[in-house]
Amino acid sequence: MKNLIIHEKWLNLIMLGEKVWEIRSQDTKFRGEIGLGYRGHRYGTSLLVDVKRMSLEELEQYFDKHKVPLQDLKKYLHGKNFGYTTYIRTT
């Protein structure tokens, strides 16, 4: 099984069901069951349902889905004006 490596802060919100979108800087073609990990450990599994490219403006509108402040998104995306939303459903 493939793993999606996620920072601990965001992983906890995903595992609690409070965060349903993980923002990534690159697209992925993979869909299906995936492990959720941090620092070499798997903490759960999820179903990677879909990935969509979104502008920073769109991402800002959907803060309730990904929980990442705009300032942090800009830093993470290294100046790009878009990111990829990875819709995940914990299993």
PyMOL commands that set and color helices and strands:
alter all, ss='L'
color gray80, all
select helices_A, chain A and resi 8-15+56-61+63-66+70-76
alter helices_A, ss='H'
color red, helices_A
select strands_A, chain A and resi 3-5+21-24+32-38+41-55+82-90
alter strands_A, ss='S'
color yellow, strands_A
deselect
rebuild
show_as cartoon
